[in-house]
Amino acid sequence: MTSKFTQTALAIGLILTLGACAQNSAMSTTPVTSFAPTVPMKVTVSTPKLAAGYEKVPAAPGATLYFINLKNGDSVASPVTVQFGLSGMGVAPAGVEKAGTGHHHLLIDVDSLDVNSPIPNSDSTRHFGLGQTEVTLPMTTGKHTLQLLLADQNHIPHHPPVMSERITINVR
């Protein structure tokens, strides 16, 4: 039979142990600000054939483009490593015409895009025409949106476009 003192001491010890575990758990993870789902990018309606007569490369049914190492709301330090994931299609360098393939483009803080035109090459629309599947970029502090887009050998998005979810990250 245990005394009231022993029961109280055990209870206090348990509370302190649980509190320490919770505190260590909170300290080991990066605090994440609550992020609402990111507003989708405005995209034109994809057409299978462009006005100039160019037949867009068809996307494989069910093809999925995604971020491997980032998710909406992540807080990361610069430089930021971004890993590109793709299922249902393959990766080929720009200029290589091969069915069922494309190459990656990373859209940074892009609010709208015409998917019936070649993707422009700029600081906000990064091309990975050598078939790269990862990049490490210096980024300014603050919130940024990221989205992946697959394109054919001529930097034109497939029909229908193969795009990742648009996410928001906080660069600290």
GUDOKE-828444 format. One record per residue (C-alpha): residue in one letter; x, z, y. Coordinates in steps of 0.02 Angstrom, whole numbers, plus 50000, padded with zeros to 5 digits. Layout:
aXZY;...
//
This chain:
m500005000050000;t500734994850169;s500605004950327;k499744999150484;f501474998350567;t502144986650431;q500614975350443;t500794974350632;a502664970650619;l502344956950492;a500984949250601;i502114949450755;g503534941850654;l502384928050590;i501754924350766;l503534923550835;t504094912350691;l502634900350715;g502924900150903;a504764896150879;c504354882150756;a503094874650877;q504324876151021;n505744867950921;s504564854250864;a504054850551044;m505874850551100;s506444838350967;t505264824351019;t505274814451179;p503814819551288;v502594805251299;t501454803351447;s499674799651397;f499454780851411;a497814771751405;p497814755551307;t498724742251408;v497624729351492;p497804712751400;m498724698551486;k497624684751556;v497904669351448;t497194651851465;v496154645151321;s497314636651196;t497004618351160;p497694609351006;k498204594151109;l498924594351285;a498404582351423;a500044572751403;g499594569551220;y500764582751146;e500044590050986;k500344608650984;v501124615950826;p499794625150727;a500044643750696;a499954649750517;p498304658550482;g498524677250496;a500244676350579;t500654692750666;l501944696550800;y502354714750839;f503624727050907;i504604735650769;n505334750150869;l504174752251018;k502364757151040;n501204758951188;g501654774351290;d503444776451229;s504674784151350;v506404776251331;a508094776151417;s508894760551489;p509614749851416;v508084746851308;t508254739651133;v506764728951082;q506584723350901;f505404708950864;g504344708650706;l503474693450634;s502444691150476;g501594675650409;m502824663750493;g504704661450505;v505974660950645;a506934645150688;p507994641050842;a507264631150986;g507444612550960;v507224614150771;e505594606550713;k505074615550554;a503284619250499;g502764637450501;t504154643150619;g504464646950801;h505604657250911;h505284673051012;h504934675651196;l504834692751278;l503644694051424;i504074708251544;d502764713351673;v501874696651654;d500024697551698;s499484679751658;l500134664551564;d499644646551531;v499824644451342;n499624625551360;s501294623451450;p503104626951408;i503544645151437;p504624646451594;n506334654351575;s506544668851697;d506934687351705;s505114690951662;t504944677751524;r506484679551415;h506884665851288;f507704669151121;g508004651051072;l509424654750952;g508214663550835;q508664681250891;t507524695250832;e508194709350942;v508834712051118;t509534726451221;l509084724951405;p509484735351558;m507814739651639;t507344748351800;t506574765651796;g504674766151787;k503234758651690;h503414741151619;t502294730251511;l503034720751364;q502274707251255;l503014695551126;l502504677251113;l503054664750981;a503344646651033;d503784630250950;q505394620150963;n504914614951141;h504474632451206;i502614628751195;p501534642451117;h500734638250950;h498884634550929;p498154647450925;p499494657751013;v500434670550908;m500614685651023;s500954704051000;e499924717751076;r500404720451258;i501154737751276;t501694748851419;i503324758751410;n504064771151531;v505914768451566;r506774784351621;
//
